[in-house]
Amino acid sequence: MTEVAEARTPAAGTRPGTGLRTSDRGAWFLVLPALIPILLLSAGPLLYGVLLAFTDAQSGRTATTRWIGALNFRDLLHDTLFWESFRIGLVWAAGVTVPQFLLALGLALLLNQDLRLRGLARALAIVPWAMPEVVVGIMWRLVYDPDAGVLNETLRDLGLGSGRAWLSGLATALPAVIVVGVWAGLPQTTVALLAGLQNVPRELHEAAAVDGAGAWRRFRTVTWPALRPVALAITALNLIWNLNSFGLVYVLTGGGPGGKTRLPMLFAYEEAFRYGQFGYAAAMGCVLVAVVSVLLAVFLAGRLRGGEDA
């Protein structure tokens, strides 16, 4: 009887009839100030966009909105321009993410050394991070200017040609924009990798050096295993961020020339705000959200599998 009575007695700090501890209720009140803006500004618009994708919503006060089911998605399957923009987006995302990681890794390894003025070098390395995308885009448009740009002037001074229209050439526009994307995103990747490098105990490097391991072997057997979780996380985030890029490319080229730099987000923007096809643009957004969700699922599955193996 005593055991039954004890089983029926609410746990300490639990309100009778609720099953919730007082501390749990207090935690919910602490979370609400952060949860409410997320629901209003992120989850709410996302759900509205999904609903909009199943309608024929258009711009204009007199335009009526009708439920059309999956018609927008069916049209997307046959929209060669959208899939071309999606291909360009994948090329852009991979072309920015891979060099960005490699350069950031080399820079982080350099900044992790005991160098003179290391603090100043670290501060200068994150300067591009502090610049808005619009400012970065305008600055690089001046660099790429075909008449008075720094790049073309340098090429002329070196006798390497009379210069090129980098941002308006069909063959050079996308590579030129990728260079800007790498430069603009380099600081945050460097900071993340540098933080991971500083968590690697120096004693391990010293022990490996005593055993006769060279620099490459120390990096492969000591540094990289400790840095790999950070590297995977920042690479996945960069890939997702670059796939959703808009502002930088919009300022640089506006999607031109001839759609050679029209990323999926630019395509959706044009459909919504240039042609007024809100429902169709929302369907494009849903496809992008689905792709990003798959990338996140693959990343999380890999992290969980890696944790189980460890």
TASULGI-V485928 format. One record per residue. N is the residue number from 0. D_FIRST is the distance of its C-alpha to the first C-alpha in whole Angstrom. Layout:
BEGIN
N | D_FIRST
N | D_FIRST
END
This chain:
BEGIN
0 | 0
1 | 4
2 | 5
3 | 5
4 | 6
5 | 9
6 | 10
7 | 11
8 | 12
9 | 16
10 | 18
11 | 20
12 | 23
13 | 22
14 | 23
15 | 20
16 | 21
17 | 24
18 | 22
19 | 25
20 | 25
21 | 28
22 | 30
23 | 30
24 | 32
25 | 34
26 | 35
27 | 36
28 | 38
29 | 40
30 | 41
31 | 42
32 | 45
33 | 46
34 | 45
35 | 47
36 | 50
37 | 49
38 | 48
39 | 51
40 | 54
41 | 53
42 | 50
43 | 52
44 | 55
45 | 54
46 | 53
47 | 56
48 | 58
49 | 56
50 | 57
51 | 60
52 | 61
53 | 61
54 | 63
55 | 67
56 | 67
57 | 70
58 | 72
59 | 73
60 | 73
61 | 74
62 | 72
63 | 69
64 | 66
65 | 65
66 | 63
67 | 64
68 | 61
69 | 62
70 | 66
71 | 66
72 | 64
73 | 66
74 | 69
75 | 68
76 | 68
77 | 72
78 | 73
79 | 74
80 | 75
81 | 71
82 | 71
83 | 74
84 | 72
85 | 69
86 | 71
87 | 72
88 | 69
89 | 68
90 | 71
91 | 71
92 | 67
93 | 68
94 | 71
95 | 69
96 | 66
97 | 67
98 | 70
99 | 68
100 | 66
101 | 68
102 | 70
103 | 67
104 | 66
105 | 70
106 | 70
107 | 66
108 | 67
109 | 70
110 | 69
111 | 66
112 | 69
113 | 70
114 | 73
115 | 75
116 | 74
117 | 71
118 | 70
119 | 72
120 | 72
121 | 69
122 | 69
123 | 72
124 | 70
125 | 68
126 | 71
127 | 71
128 | 67
129 | 68
130 | 71
131 | 70
132 | 70
133 | 73
134 | 75
135 | 75
136 | 76
137 | 79
138 | 80
139 | 80
140 | 82
141 | 85
142 | 84
143 | 85
144 | 88
145 | 91
146 | 93
147 | 92
148 | 89
149 | 88
150 | 88
151 | 91
152 | 93
153 | 91
154 | 92
155 | 96
156 | 96
157 | 95
158 | 98
159 | 95
160 | 96
161 | 97
162 | 93
163 | 91
164 | 89
165 | 85
166 | 83
167 | 86
168 | 86
169 | 85
170 | 84
171 | 83
172 | 81
173 | 78
174 | 78
175 | 80
176 | 76
177 | 74
178 | 76
179 | 75
180 | 71
181 | 71
182 | 73
183 | 70
184 | 67
185 | 68
186 | 66
187 | 63
188 | 63
189 | 64
190 | 62
191 | 59
192 | 60
193 | 62
194 | 58
195 | 57
196 | 60
197 | 59
198 | 55
199 | 57
200 | 57
201 | 61
202 | 60
203 | 60
204 | 63
205 | 65
206 | 63
207 | 64
208 | 68
209 | 68
210 | 67
211 | 70
212 | 69
213 | 71
214 | 70
215 | 69
216 | 67
217 | 65
218 | 65
219 | 64
220 | 61
221 | 60
222 | 61
223 | 60
224 | 57
225 | 55
226 | 57
227 | 56
228 | 53
229 | 55
230 | 58
231 | 56
232 | 54
233 | 58
234 | 60
235 | 57
236 | 57
237 | 61
238 | 61
239 | 59
240 | 61
241 | 65
242 | 64
243 | 63
244 | 66
245 | 68
246 | 70
247 | 72
248 | 73
249 | 74
250 | 76
251 | 78
252 | 79
253 | 77
254 | 77
255 | 80
256 | 83
257 | 83
258 | 79
259 | 79
260 | 76
261 | 74
262 | 71
263 | 68
264 | 67
265 | 71
266 | 71
267 | 68
268 | 70
269 | 73
270 | 72
271 | 70
272 | 72
273 | 76
274 | 75
275 | 73
276 | 71
277 | 67
278 | 65
279 | 67
280 | 66
281 | 63
282 | 63
283 | 64
284 | 62
285 | 59
286 | 60
287 | 61
288 | 57
289 | 56
290 | 58
291 | 57
292 | 53
293 | 54
294 | 55
295 | 52
296 | 50
297 | 52
298 | 52
299 | 48
300 | 48
301 | 50
302 | 48
303 | 45
304 | 47
305 | 48
306 | 45
307 | 44
308 | 47
309 | 47
END
